[in-house]
Amino acid sequence: MKRTWLAIAGLVWWTGGALAQETNKLTPQEVAQGWVLLWDGESLFGWESHGGAEWTIAGGALVGDSAQGGWLGTTTPFADFELVAEFRTAADGNSGLFLRSDREGAPHQTGYELQVFDAQPAGYNTGSLVGYAKAAEATIVAGQWNRFQVTAQGDRFVVVYNGKKVLDARDGSHPVGVIGLQYNQGKKIEFRNLKLRPLGLRPIFNGKDLSGWAKVERPGGTKVPPEWSVKDGAIHVEKGPGQLETEGAWDDFVLQLEIRTNAQGPTHHP
C-alpha cells in the first residue's frame, strides 16, 4: 500500500522582525511570513529587459553597466506590498526603482519612480517618489550597500532608507504594476536582496479541519478511494489517489505551501 503525506502551510500576516542579511535567500521565517524572492540571484527568470541596457550577474548582484540605458522589470504586477531592495553605486549615481509601473511605456510616468540620485533638479532626491512626494534628507552612501524598505498599501507609501524613515506620503494615481530597476548610461548600479511580501494575504487552510475544501471524485472512480484528514496541523492523505480542491476561486494570487511525501518508488495499483 502506498501512503502519501501532504502538508499545506497557510499564508500569514507579518507583524515585525528583522530580515535576514544572507544574500538573495529567504530564511524559513521569511517564507512563513509570506516573503518571496523577486530575484533568484542566478538568472533573469521572472524579469524582462526594456530598452538597450545590458544586465549582467556578478558577485551575487544584478549589474547595470553598459553603453545604453534602460530598465529591468518584473513580469508580474503587484498592488499592495512590502518591498526590500539593496543597491550600490557611486556618489554621483543616478538610478531608481519603479513601483506599480506598466510593462509598456515610460515607467516613471505609468507608475512611480523611487529615486536614487542626490541632485535631482526639482528636489526629488534619493528616497523621493519623483513628481509626487519629496523625501527627508537622505544621501547615497557611495560604494556601499544601501537598503530600501518600501510599504505600498492603497494610496499610502512609506519609505525607510538605511534604517531611517524618509517618506510617508499618499497618492493613488497608480494602483498596480510591475517592479523595475533603472540603469542610466554611464552610472553603474548594482542591486541585490530583492524581496517582496504581498499584503492582504490570508490562510486557505486553518490547520484544524477541512473547512473550505472539497473532495473531488475522479471520473470512473478508483478501487481504493483516498482518505483525507488533518493530522498535526497538516492535510493528510493516504491509500488511493484523489483530489482535494478549495471551495473558493481566485484569479491573481500568490500561493505558498509546504509538502512532505514518502520516498518515490514503484507504484502498484490494486
C-alpha positions as CSV (number, residue, x, y, z in Angstrom):
1,M,0.0,0.0,0.0
2,K,1.3,3.4,-1.0
3,R,0.9,6.2,1.5
4,T,1.4,9.9,0.9
5,W,1.5,12.8,3.4
6,L,0.7,16.3,2.2
7,A,1.3,19.4,4.3
8,I,-0.1,22.8,3.3
9,A,1.1,25.9,5.2
10,G,-1.3,28.8,5.2
11,L,-0.2,32.3,4.2
12,V,0.1,34.6,7.2
13,W,0.4,38.2,8.1
14,W,3.8,39.6,9.1
15,T,3.9,41.6,12.3
16,G,7.5,42.5,12.6
17,G,11.0,41.2,13.0
18,A,14.3,41.8,11.3
19,L,15.0,40.5,7.8
20,A,18.0,38.1,7.4
21,Q,21.1,39.5,5.8
22,E,22.1,36.4,3.8
23,T,22.3,37.4,0.2
24,N,19.5,36.6,-2.2
25,K,17.9,34.0,0.1
26,L,14.8,33.7,2.2
27,T,15.0,32.3,5.7
28,P,12.4,29.9,6.9
29,Q,10.9,32.7,9.0
30,E,10.6,35.0,5.9
31,V,9.0,32.2,4.0
32,A,6.4,31.7,6.8
33,Q,5.8,35.5,6.8
34,G,4.9,35.4,3.1
35,W,8.0,36.9,1.6
36,V,9.0,36.0,-2.0
37,L,12.4,36.4,-3.8
38,L,11.9,38.8,-6.7
39,W,15.4,37.8,-8.0
40,D,16.9,34.4,-7.5
41,G,20.5,35.6,-7.6
42,E,21.4,33.4,-10.5
43,S,19.3,34.2,-13.6
44,L,16.8,36.8,-15.0
45,F,13.9,34.4,-14.5
46,G,10.8,36.5,-13.8
47,W,12.3,39.7,-15.3
48,E,12.3,41.3,-18.7
49,S,14.6,44.0,-20.1
50,H,13.3,47.2,-21.6
51,G,15.5,49.5,-23.7
52,G,19.1,48.8,-24.7
53,A,20.6,48.3,-21.3
54,E,22.6,45.0,-20.8
55,W,22.2,43.5,-17.3
56,T,24.8,41.1,-16.0
57,I,25.1,39.0,-12.9
58,A,28.3,39.3,-10.8
59,G,29.2,38.8,-7.2
60,G,25.6,38.0,-6.2
61,A,24.3,41.2,-7.7
62,L,22.4,42.4,-10.8
63,V,24.6,44.9,-12.5
64,G,23.7,47.6,-14.9
65,D,26.8,48.9,-16.7
66,S,26.5,49.1,-20.5
67,A,26.6,51.5,-23.4
68,Q,22.9,52.1,-23.4
69,G,20.4,52.9,-20.6
70,G,17.1,51.1,-19.9
71,W,15.3,49.2,-17.1
72,L,14.6,45.7,-15.9
73,G,11.1,44.9,-14.8
74,T,9.3,42.0,-13.2
75,T,6.9,40.1,-15.5
76,T,4.4,40.0,-12.6
77,P,2.4,43.1,-11.4
78,F,1.8,43.8,-7.8
79,A,-0.6,46.1,-6.0
80,D,-0.1,46.3,-2.2
81,F,3.3,45.1,-1.0
82,E,6.3,45.5,1.2
83,L,9.5,45.6,-0.8
84,V,13.1,45.3,0.3
85,A,16.0,46.2,-2.1
86,E,19.7,46.9,-1.7
87,F,21.7,48.9,-4.2
88,R,25.3,50.0,-4.6
89,T,26.5,52.9,-6.7
90,A,28.9,55.8,-6.8
91,A,28.3,59.2,-5.0
92,D,27.1,60.7,-8.3
93,G,24.9,57.6,-9.1
94,N,21.6,58.2,-10.9
95,S,19.1,55.3,-10.8
96,G,15.8,54.3,-9.2
97,L,13.3,51.7,-8.5
98,F,10.0,51.7,-10.4
99,L,6.8,50.9,-8.4
100,R,3.5,49.9,-9.9
101,S,4.6,50.7,-13.5
102,D,3.2,49.3,-16.7
103,R,5.2,46.9,-18.7
104,E,4.9,49.2,-21.7
105,G,5.7,52.9,-21.9
106,A,7.8,55.1,-19.7
107,P,7.8,53.5,-16.2
108,H,8.3,56.8,-14.3
109,Q,5.1,58.0,-16.0
110,T,3.0,54.9,-15.9
111,G,4.0,54.3,-12.2
112,Y,6.2,55.7,-9.5
113,E,10.0,56.2,-9.5
114,L,11.7,55.8,-6.2
115,Q,14.7,58.0,-6.6
116,V,18.4,57.0,-6.3
117,F,20.0,60.4,-7.1
118,D,21.2,63.1,-4.7
119,A,20.9,66.1,-7.1
120,Q,17.6,65.9,-8.8
121,P,16.9,69.4,-10.2
122,A,13.4,69.7,-8.7
123,G,14.5,68.4,-5.3
124,Y,13.1,64.9,-5.7
125,N,16.3,63.3,-4.3
126,T,17.1,59.9,-3.0
127,G,14.1,58.3,-1.3
128,S,11.5,60.5,-3.1
129,L,8.7,59.5,-5.4
130,V,9.7,61.6,-8.3
131,G,7.0,64.2,-9.2
132,Y,4.8,63.1,-6.3
133,A,6.5,63.3,-2.9
134,K,9.9,64.6,-1.6
135,A,11.8,62.6,1.0
136,A,13.5,63.9,4.0
137,E,17.3,64.3,3.6
138,A,18.9,61.1,2.5
139,T,22.1,60.5,0.6
140,I,23.8,57.7,-1.2
141,V,26.5,56.0,0.8
142,A,29.0,55.6,-2.1
143,G,30.5,52.2,-2.8
144,Q,28.5,50.5,0.0
145,W,25.2,48.7,0.0
146,N,22.2,50.9,0.7
147,R,18.9,49.5,1.7
148,F,15.3,50.5,0.8
149,Q,12.3,49.1,2.6
150,V,9.1,50.3,1.0
151,T,5.5,49.7,2.0
152,A,2.9,50.4,-0.6
153,Q,-0.6,49.9,0.7
154,G,-3.5,51.5,-1.1
155,D,-2.6,55.2,-1.7
156,R,0.0,55.3,1.1
157,F,3.8,54.9,0.7
158,V,6.2,54.6,3.5
159,V,9.9,54.5,2.6
160,V,12.7,53.5,5.1
161,Y,16.2,54.2,3.8
162,N,19.2,52.7,5.6
163,G,17.1,52.2,8.7
164,K,15.5,55.7,8.8
165,K,12.0,56.6,7.6
166,V,12.4,59.3,5.0
167,L,9.0,59.4,3.4
168,D,5.4,58.9,4.4
169,A,3.0,60.1,1.7
170,R,-0.2,59.4,-0.1
171,D,-1.0,59.2,-3.8
172,G,-3.5,57.0,-5.6
173,S,-2.5,57.6,-9.2
174,H,-1.2,54.1,-9.9
175,P,-2.8,51.2,-8.0
176,V,-1.0,48.2,-9.6
177,G,2.0,47.5,-11.7
178,V,5.4,45.9,-12.0
179,I,8.6,46.5,-10.0
180,G,11.5,47.9,-12.1
181,L,15.2,48.7,-11.8
182,Q,16.7,51.6,-13.6
183,Y,20.1,52.0,-15.3
184,N,21.2,55.4,-16.7
185,Q,24.1,55.3,-19.2
186,G,27.4,55.8,-17.5
187,K,26.0,55.4,-14.0
188,K,26.9,51.8,-12.9
189,I,24.3,50.4,-10.5
190,E,24.1,47.1,-8.6
191,F,21.0,45.5,-7.0
192,R,20.6,42.5,-4.7
193,N,18.4,41.1,-2.0
194,L,15.2,42.0,-3.9
195,K,12.4,40.6,-1.7
196,L,8.7,41.3,-1.7
197,R,5.8,40.4,0.6
198,P,2.3,40.9,-0.9
199,L,0.0,42.5,1.6
200,G,-3.6,41.3,2.2
201,L,-2.8,37.6,2.3
202,R,-4.9,35.1,4.3
203,P,-4.7,31.4,5.1
204,I,-6.6,29.0,3.0
205,F,-6.1,26.1,5.5
206,N,-7.0,26.6,9.1
207,G,-4.7,23.8,10.4
208,K,-7.6,22.1,12.2
209,D,-10.1,20.7,9.8
210,L,-11.0,20.6,6.1
211,S,-13.4,23.6,6.2
212,G,-13.2,25.4,2.9
213,W,-12.0,22.3,1.0
214,A,-14.0,19.8,-1.1
215,K,-13.2,16.2,-2.1
216,V,-13.3,15.7,-5.9
217,E,-14.2,12.3,-7.3
218,R,-12.2,11.2,-10.3
219,P,-14.1,10.1,-13.4
220,G,-14.6,6.3,-13.2
221,G,-13.6,6.3,-9.6
222,T,-10.9,4.1,-8.0
223,K,-10.9,0.8,-6.4
224,V,-9.4,2.2,-3.2
225,P,-10.6,5.8,-2.5
226,P,-8.3,8.3,-0.8
227,E,-8.7,9.1,2.9
228,W,-8.3,12.8,3.7
229,S,-7.8,14.1,7.2
230,V,-5.9,16.6,9.3
231,K,-3.0,15.4,11.4
232,D,-0.6,17.5,13.3
233,G,-1.7,20.7,11.6
234,A,-1.3,19.3,8.1
235,I,-3.7,18.0,5.4
236,H,-3.0,14.2,5.3
237,V,-3.9,11.8,2.5
238,E,-3.3,8.1,2.2
239,K,-4.5,5.0,0.3
240,G,-5.9,5.6,-3.2
241,P,-5.3,8.6,-5.5
242,G,-7.6,11.5,-5.3
243,Q,-8.0,15.3,-5.4
244,L,-8.9,18.0,-2.9
245,E,-9.9,21.5,-4.0
246,T,-10.6,24.8,-2.3
247,E,-14.3,25.8,-2.4
248,G,-13.2,29.3,-3.2
249,A,-11.8,30.5,-6.5
250,W,-9.1,33.1,-7.2
251,D,-7.8,35.0,-10.2
252,D,-4.5,36.7,-9.3
253,F,-2.7,35.3,-6.2
254,V,0.5,34.2,-4.5
255,L,0.3,30.7,-3.2
256,Q,2.8,29.4,-0.6
257,L,2.8,25.9,0.8
258,E,5.0,23.1,2.2
259,I,4.8,19.5,1.0
260,R,6.0,16.3,2.7
261,T,5.7,13.0,0.9
262,N,7.0,9.4,1.2
263,A,10.0,8.3,-0.9
264,Q,9.1,7.9,-4.5
265,G,9.3,4.2,-5.6
266,P,7.4,1.9,-8.0
267,T,3.7,2.4,-7.8
268,H,1.4,-0.6,-7.8
269,H,-2.3,-0.2,-8.1
270,P,-4.6,-3.0,-6.9
